[in-house]
Amino acid sequence: MEMHRRPHSLTAWLWWLAVLIAAVGGGAAYLLRLNAMDSGAVGWSNLIIAITVSLAGICIICATSGWWLRR
């Protein structure tokens, strides 16, 4: 029985999107943490980190869906 797999090129953009999201979100959180004088900066930084991890994680799960959802 032959398994039908998606070619790597179809999911490669999801990996790059996850890296881009992680870089932008990490940079934004870092810049907010530098502004430690503002009391709300740490809270916003934590929120950005949570959103970044969630979005990058969804991209990675979708990119590896061929491994998780074998039919």
Backbone torsions as a table, in degrees:
resi	resn	phi	psi	omega
1	MET	NA	125.9	-178.2
2	GLU	-92.9	131.6	179.1
3	MET	-88.5	136.7	178.2
4	HIS	-91.5	113.5	178.8
5	ARG	-113.6	147.3	175.1
6	ARG	-75.8	141.3	176.3
7	PRO	-62.2	151.1	-177.6
8	HIS	-60.0	-32.4	-176.8
9	SER	-66.6	-23.2	179.3
10	LEU	-75.6	-26.0	-179.3
11	THR	-108.5	-1.7	-178.6
12	ALA	-62.8	-33.9	-179.0
13	TRP	-66.2	-29.0	177.8
14	LEU	-67.9	-36.8	176.6
15	TRP	-64.4	-44.3	179.5
16	TRP	-66.5	-37.0	177.3
17	LEU	-64.4	-39.5	177.6
18	ALA	-63.6	-40.6	178.4
19	VAL	-66.3	-42.2	179.5
20	LEU	-64.0	-44.3	178.4
21	ILE	-61.6	-43.4	179.5
22	ALA	-63.6	-40.2	-179.2
23	ALA	-68.2	-46.1	-178.7
24	VAL	-67.9	-46.2	179.5
25	GLY	-65.6	-40.3	177.7
26	GLY	-65.0	-40.8	177.5
27	GLY	-64.5	-42.3	179.4
28	ALA	-65.4	-42.4	178.8
29	ALA	-64.9	-39.6	179.0
30	TYR	-63.4	-44.7	179.9
31	LEU	-64.8	-36.0	176.3
32	LEU	-68.4	-36.7	179.4
33	ARG	-67.7	-26.5	177.0
34	LEU	-66.2	-26.7	179.5
35	ASN	-90.9	60.9	-175.1
36	ALA	-72.4	-12.0	-179.6
37	MET	-70.8	-27.6	178.8
38	ASP	-82.9	127.7	-175.6
39	SER	-68.9	-28.0	-179.5
40	GLY	-85.5	-8.9	-175.8
41	ALA	-65.4	-38.4	-179.4
42	VAL	-67.4	-41.1	177.8
43	GLY	-63.6	-44.3	177.0
44	TRP	-64.5	-38.0	178.7
45	SER	-63.0	-42.9	177.9
46	ASN	-64.2	-38.8	177.7
47	LEU	-64.6	-42.6	178.6
48	ILE	-63.6	-40.3	178.0
49	ILE	-63.3	-42.8	179.8
50	ALA	-63.7	-43.2	179.2
51	ILE	-66.7	-40.4	-179.9
52	THR	-62.8	-46.6	-179.8
53	VAL	-64.5	-39.5	179.7
54	SER	-64.6	-48.8	-178.4
55	LEU	-66.7	-42.8	177.9
56	ALA	-65.2	-37.9	178.0
57	GLY	-64.0	-40.5	177.5
58	ILE	-63.2	-41.0	178.1
59	CYS	-62.6	-41.6	-179.4
60	ILE	-68.6	-40.8	177.9
61	ILE	-62.6	-42.4	178.5
62	CYS	-66.3	-37.4	179.7
63	ALA	-67.8	-30.0	-179.0
64	THR	-102.1	15.9	-176.4
65	SER	-61.5	-25.6	176.5
66	GLY	-63.9	-30.0	178.4
67	TRP	-79.3	-32.9	-175.2
68	TRP	-85.1	-37.5	-174.0
69	LEU	-111.9	71.1	178.8
70	ARG	-85.1	131.3	-178.9
71	ARG	-106.7	NA	NA
